Amino acid sequence: MTKLKLGPLPNDKPVKVMLELPATLNLDLIAYAEVLARQSGQPVADPAKLIVPMLQHFIATDRGFAKARRAAS
């Protein structure tokens, strides 16, 4: 089974996100939610809830951003 970078979603208060996604990105987000649901055994009711943890993970693991952030401090 493929190991995804994103783990199970924390049970937290819903956050509304209003943005426009390209159709292909939306389909990828839905597909990711389906794979994550199969892997974790927990259904993902709203694939848009994946956006925040994905962005958090991306920012936390972006070495260039971390380096630039340290340089700006």
Residue, then its C-alpha position, 0 to 999 in steps of 0.5 A: m500500500t502507498k504511504l501518503k505524506l498526510g496522516p489522519l485528519p485531526n477532529d477539530k472545528p470546521v474551517k470555511v475555505m473559499l477559493e477557486l481551484p482548477a478542475t484538475l486540482n479538485l479531482d486530485l483532491i477528491a482522489y487523495a481523500e478517497v485514498l486517505a479514507r481507504q488507508s486510514g479507515q476514516p471517511v473524508a466527508d469534505p476533501a476541502k478539509l485536506i487543504v489546511p493540513m496539506l499546506q501546513h505540511f508543505i510549509a513545515t517541510d519546505r527547506g527553502f522557506a525555512k532558510a529564508r524565514r531564518a534569514a529574515s529574522 
